[in-house]
Amino acid sequence: MPQGIHGVVLLDKPEGISSQTAVTIVKRCFGADKAGHTGTLDPMATGLLPVCLGEATKYSQDLLDADKTYLATIKFGEKTTTGDAEGDVIETRQPSFNVTDIVTLQNKLGEVLKKFTGEIEQIPPMYSALKRDGKPLYEYARAGETLERTARQVTIYSLKWVSVDWPVAVLEVSCSKGTYVRTLAEDIGEYLGVGAHLIGLRRQQVGHLTLVKGVTLDKVKGTANDASEKGLYLLPVDALVQELNSLELSNEEADRLRLGQRVPVSKLGSEEELMRIYRGSVESCNFMGTADWRKGVLHPRRLIAQAVVVTNLTN
C-alpha cells in the first residue's frame, strides 16, 4: 500500500501567526504531501485549528460549515478602527449606568444575553476577507475606503459571561458559521451605549472537535524527527466525520462502492442522510469515506483513495 501521512491534528494555534502559516508548519513537521484547515483564525486569535493532512483534506470543507464556540475577551468603552486590539482607538465613552453596582451591571449584561441570542443580523466588517470585485474588503479598508455591505443572518446558539472585571469581560459564544465575533463585540458595545472592541479571541470548538486533544505548535515542531511522537498527535481521517452515523459494508458492497457504483443497502430509519462508511467493522483503519443513503440505495459522496491508518507514521 502506498505510504503517506493521513489524518487530522487538532492544533492549538498561538497568537501572532496566520492560519496558513500554522498549516504549513504542521505539514512540514509531519512530512505530509498536502494539508489544509477547516476555517481561518485571525492572527490575533488562538485556539482550535484542525489541520487536515493527506486524504483528510477531502473532508476539511465539511467543517467550514460547522458551528463553533469561542471565548471572546471584550473591552468596553473604546471603539477601534478594526473592531479589535490591532486597530487604533477612534472613540471613548463612559457608561450611563453604574458599573460599580453589581446588581445594575448584572442586569445590563443579562439584557445583552437575551438581545443577542438566537437569529441576528450582522453587517460584515470592512476588515474581513470577504471579497468585492475579486479583492478582499480589508484591502479597501487599508486604502481608506468604506463600501456598502449587505447584512447577513447568523445564529447565536448561546452566550454566557465567563468573567466580568469592568471594562473587560469574557464572553463564551456558540454560533453558526459566518459569525463575526468582532462585530458581535462591537454591536454589544453599541447596545450598552459605551462602544467596545475585541482584545482576545480563543476558539474552543469546531463542530464536534474540541481542544481537549489539542496540541501546541511547539509540541508539533518537536515531532519533526520522531515518528512515535507524531502518532500521539495525529488523529485518523474519520475523526473529522464522527458526527455522522456509521454503516458497515460487506467486502462485495464495499468493492462496488469503491468503483463508484450505487449500492442497495437496508438500514434502520427512512430519512435520507449522509453516512460514514466502513468495510466490515467500524474501525478507523476500515474507513472508506462518506456516502448518501437515499431510499434504500447508497450513493458514493467522498471516498478516500485507499485505506489509510495512523501507523503509516512508523512504517
C-alpha positions in Angstrom: 0.0 0.0 0.0 1.4 3.4 -0.9 2.7 5.3 2.1 1.6 8.7 3.2 0.5 10.8 6.1 -3.2 11.0 6.5 -5.2 12.3 9.4 -6.0 15.4 11.5 -4.0 17.4 14.0 -6.1 19.5 16.5 -3.7 22.4 16.7 -3.9 25.0 19.4 -2.9 27.9 17.3 -0.8 30.5 19.0 -1.3 34.3 18.7 0.6 36.2 16.1 0.6 33.9 13.0 -1.8 33.3 10.2 -3.7 30.0 9.9 -2.0 29.3 6.6 1.4 29.7 8.3 0.4 27.3 11.0 -0.8 24.7 8.5 2.5 25.0 6.6 4.5 24.3 9.7 2.4 21.3 10.6 2.6 19.9 7.1 6.4 20.2 7.1 6.8 18.7 10.5 4.7 15.7 9.6 6.1 15.3 6.1 2.6 15.3 4.5 2.1 15.7 0.8 -0.9 18.1 1.3 -2.6 19.9 4.1 -5.5 22.3 4.7 -7.6 23.6 7.6 -11.3 23.8 8.4 -11.7 27.5 8.8 -9.4 30.5 9.3 -8.4 32.1 12.6 -7.2 35.7 12.5 -3.5 36.1 13.5 -4.6 37.7 16.9 -6.8 34.7 17.6 -5.7 31.5 19.4 -7.3 28.1 19.9 -8.6 25.2 17.8 -7.4 24.9 14.2 -8.0 21.4 12.9 -5.2 20.8 10.4 -6.1 18.1 7.8 -3.3 16.1 6.2 -3.3 13.9 3.1 -6.7 12.2 2.5 -8.3 14.1 5.4 -8.2 17.3 3.3 -11.2 15.9 1.4 -13.3 16.5 4.5 -12.0 19.9 5.6 -14.7 21.7 3.6 -17.4 19.9 5.5 -16.2 21.5 8.8 -16.2 25.0 7.3 -19.9 24.9 7.7 -19.8 23.6 11.3 -20.9 25.5 14.4 -18.2 27.0 16.5 -17.6 28.0 20.1 -15.3 30.9 21.2 -14.1 32.7 24.3 -14.2 36.4 23.4 -12.5 38.9 25.6 -14.2 42.3 25.2 -13.0 45.7 26.3 -15.9 48.2 26.8 -15.7 52.0 26.5 -13.4 52.1 23.4 -14.1 51.7 19.7 -11.2 50.9 17.3 -10.8 51.2 13.5 -10.7 47.4 13.1 -13.1 46.3 15.9 -10.2 44.6 17.7 -7.0 45.5 19.5 -5.0 45.7 16.3 -6.7 48.9 15.3 -6.4 52.5 16.5 -8.8 53.8 19.2 -11.2 56.2 17.5 -13.8 56.8 20.3 -14.0 56.5 24.0 -17.3 56.6 26.0 -18.3 56.4 29.6 -21.3 54.2 30.6 -24.6 55.9 31.5 -25.2 53.2 34.2 -23.3 52.5 37.4 -20.8 49.7 36.7 -19.8 49.6 40.4 -23.3 48.5 41.4 -23.2 44.7 40.9 -27.0 44.3 40.5 -27.2 47.1 37.9 -24.2 45.7 35.9 -25.6 42.1 36.1 -29.0 43.3 34.8 -27.4 45.2 31.9 -25.2 42.2 30.9 -28.2 39.9 31.3 -30.1 42.1 28.8 -27.2 41.5 26.4 -27.6 37.7 26.5 -31.3 38.0 25.7 -30.8 40.6 23.0 -28.1 38.7 21.0 -29.1 35.1 21.4 -30.9 33.5 18.5 -31.0 34.6 14.9 -29.4 38.0 14.5 -28.2 40.2 11.6 -24.7 41.3 11.2 -23.0 43.7 8.8 -19.7 42.1 7.8 -16.7 44.3 8.9 -14.6 46.2 6.4 -11.6 44.4 7.9 -12.6 41.0 6.7 -11.6 38.6 4.0 -14.9 38.9 2.1 -14.2 39.8 -1.5 -15.7 42.6 -3.6 -14.7 42.6 -7.3 -12.0 39.9 -6.5 -10.4 42.0 -3.8 -10.8 41.4 0.0 -12.6 44.1 1.9 -9.6 44.7 4.2 -7.6 46.0 1.2 -10.2 48.6 0.6 -10.3 49.4 4.3 -6.5 49.9 4.4 -6.8 52.3 1.5 -9.3 54.3 3.5 -12.4 53.2 1.6 -15.6 52.1 3.2 -18.0 50.0 1.0 -21.7 49.2 1.5 -22.1 45.7 2.9 -25.3 43.7 3.0 -26.4 42.4 6.4 -26.4 38.7 6.8 -28.3 36.4 9.2 -26.3 34.3 11.6 -27.4 32.2 14.6 -26.1 32.7 18.2 -27.0 29.4 20.0 -25.8 30.5 23.4 -24.0 33.3 25.2 -22.5 33.1 28.7 -20.5 35.7 30.7 -17.5 33.8 32.0 -15.9 36.7 33.9 -16.5 40.4 34.3 -14.0 42.9 35.6 -15.2 46.2 34.0 -14.3 47.4 31.5 -13.1 43.9 30.5 -15.4 40.9 30.2 -15.0 37.4 28.8 -18.0 36.0 26.8 -18.5 32.4 25.7 -20.1 32.4 22.2 -21.6 29.4 20.5 -22.6 30.3 17.0 -23.2 29.3 13.4 -20.8 29.6 10.5 -20.2 33.1 9.2 -20.5 34.8 12.6 -18.1 37.7 13.1 -17.3 37.7 16.8 -15.6 41.1 16.4 -18.8 42.5 15.0 -20.7 40.9 17.9 -18.5 42.6 20.4 -18.9 46.0 18.7 -22.7 45.5 18.5 -22.9 44.6 22.2 -20.9 47.8 23.0 -23.3 49.9 20.9 -26.3 48.3 22.7 -24.8 49.2 26.0 -24.0 52.7 24.8 -20.3 52.5 25.5 -18.7 51.1 22.5 -16.4 48.0 22.6 -13.7 46.1 20.8 -12.3 42.6 20.9 -8.9 42.3 22.7 -8.8 38.5 22.7 -10.4 35.5 20.9 -9.9 31.8 21.6 -11.7 29.1 19.6 -12.7 26.2 21.8 -14.7 24.0 19.4 -15.4 23.4 15.7 -18.4 21.1 15.2 -17.7 18.0 17.4 -14.0 18.7 17.7 -12.7 20.3 20.8 -9.4 21.5 22.3 -9.3 18.5 24.7 -6.9 16.8 22.4 -5.3 20.0 21.2 -1.6 20.2 20.7 0.6 23.3 20.7 2.8 24.3 17.8 5.9 23.8 19.9 5.0 20.2 20.5 4.3 19.7 16.8 7.8 21.1 16.0 9.2 18.7 18.5 7.9 15.8 16.5 9.8 16.6 13.3 12.2 13.7 13.7 10.2 11.4 15.9 7.5 9.2 14.2 6.2 7.8 17.5 5.6 11.4 18.8 3.7 12.2 15.6 1.4 9.3 16.2 0.4 10.7 19.5 -1.0 13.9 17.9 -2.3 12.6 14.6 -6.0 11.5 14.7 -7.4 9.2 12.0 -9.2 10.6 9.0 -12.6 9.5 10.3 -12.2 11.8 13.3 -13.5 14.6 11.1 -16.9 12.9 10.5 -17.7 11.3 13.8 -21.0 13.3 14.0 -22.3 11.2 11.1 -24.0 7.8 11.6 -21.9 4.9 10.5 -22.6 2.0 8.1 -20.7 -1.3 7.7 -20.5 -2.8 4.2 -19.6 -6.3 3.2 -16.5 -6.8 1.0 -18.7 -7.1 -2.1 -20.7 -4.0 -1.3 -17.5 -2.1 -0.4 -15.9 -3.0 -3.7 -18.9 -1.9 -5.7 -19.0 1.5 -3.8 -15.3 1.9 -4.4 -15.9 1.6 -8.2 -18.4 4.5 -7.9 -21.5 2.3 -8.2 -24.7 2.7 -6.2 -25.2 0.0 -3.6 -28.7 -1.1 -2.3 -28.4 -1.2 1.5 -31.1 -1.8 4.1 -30.8 0.1 7.4 -32.9 1.3 10.2 -34.8 4.5 9.5 -36.1 6.0 6.3 -34.7 9.5 6.3 -32.1 10.5 3.7 -28.7 11.1 5.3 -25.0 11.3 4.8 -23.2 8.3 6.3 -19.6 7.4 7.2 -18.8 4.1 5.5 -16.6 1.2 6.6 -15.5 -2.0 5.1 -16.6 -4.6 7.6 -16.3 -3.3 11.2 -16.4 0.3 12.3 -12.7 0.9 12.8 -10.6 3.8 11.6 -8.4 1.5 9.5 -11.5 0.3 7.6 -12.9 3.8 6.9 -13.8 4.3 3.2 -15.3 7.7 3.2 -18.8 9.2 3.1 -21.9 8.3 1.0 -25.5 9.4 0.8 -28.2 7.0 1.8 -31.4 7.7 -0.2 -34.4 5.4 -0.5 -32.6 2.2 0.3 -29.6 3.0 -2.0 -26.1 4.2 -1.0 -24.6 6.8 -3.3 -20.8 7.4 -3.0 -20.1 11.0 -1.9 -16.4 11.4 -1.0 -14.2 8.3 -0.8 -10.6 8.2 0.3 -8.1 6.9 -2.2 -7.0 3.9 -0.2 -7.1 2.5 3.3 -5.0 4.9 5.5 -4.0 4.4 9.1 -2.0 6.4 11.6 0.5 3.6 11.8 1.9 4.7 8.4 4.0 7.1 10.5 6.1 4.3 11.9 6.3 2.0 8.8 
